[in-house]
Amino acid sequence: MLILGCDVGSETHYVRAIDTRGRELSKSALPFSNSSEGFQSAKEWAIKIAAANNKNQIVMGLEPTGHYWFSLATWMITNGISVVQVNPYAVKQTKEVNPSANQG
């Protein structure tokens, strides 16, 4: 399974790819626009990483703050990417334990 951790923003989102053991599979975060074109580019990026790492399932985790995540989640689900909501408290705890998680 390929896990996409997504930091949702009003105009730009950032996504990183990890495996189920927490190993980062992307070299850096991918910025993409809050638009269907941006969503498509993020999906294509994720598919390439999944293929390169023999992952046959992709799941995107995001913190459902504000309303900017609605269109992203809807588009991803409609286009075959599973989406899960991540508790904001869990995100905060991860950032405190792993300061590199604060990098966008």
N, C-alpha and C positions, 0 to 999 in steps of 0.2 A: 504494500500500500504506500502510495505517495501522499504525504500530508502537506497541504499548502496553508501556511499561516499568513493571514492577510490583515494588514493594518489599513482600516478604512478611513478615507478622507473625503472632504467635500468635492475636490476636483481630481485628486490623484490618490490612488491606492498603491500599497507596496505589498509584495508577496515574496515569501521565501519557501523553499521546498525542503522538507526533511523526511526521513523514513520513520518507521514505528519505534526505532531505538533512539530517536532524537538526533541522528547524524544529519548534518546539513548536506543536502545534495546540490544546492545551488551555490554558485560562487559568491553571489551577493543578492540583495533584494532587487526585484524587478519592479520599477515604477510603471504604472499603467493608468490611463485616463478613465474617468468615471463616465464611460460611453460604451456603446456596443462594440466599437472598433477596439477600444482598450480591453474590454472583456475578452474579445476574440484573441487578441495578442497574448493575453495571460493564459488562456486555455492552450493555445499552440505551444507556448513556452513550457507549460506543465506537461503536455503530451510528449514533447521531446525529452524532457528529463525523465519522465516515467519510462519511456522506451529505452533510454540509455542505461537505466538501472533495473530493468526487468520488473517493473511494477505494473500490475494490471488493474489497479483501482486507484482513483484519485479522489481525495476528500479535502474540501476547503474548510478551514476553521476561521471564524471571524467573530469579533466582539460586536454585538448588536447595539452600538451606541448611536444616538441620533437617528436619522432616517436614511442616510446615504447608503447603507448596506442593503436596503430593500431591492433596488434595481439590480445590483450585483448578484445577490443571492438568487433572485428570480431568473436572471439570465443564465447563471451557471447551472441551476437545476434543470432548466429547460433544455440546456445543451449538454446534459449527461454528466455533470460534475456534482457529486454529493456535497451538501453544505451543512455544517454543524455550527451551532452558536456556542461560543466560549464565554464562560462567566467572567465578567470584568474583574472580579476579585482574583481569579486564577491568573489572569494576564498580569495584574499588578504584582502578584507574588513571584511570577516567573521573572519579571523585570528586576525585582529586588535580588533574586538569587543569581541571575545571569545578566550583568550589566550590558553585555553585548547585544542582548535582545532589544535594547533601547534604540539601536541603530536602524534607521529607516531605509 
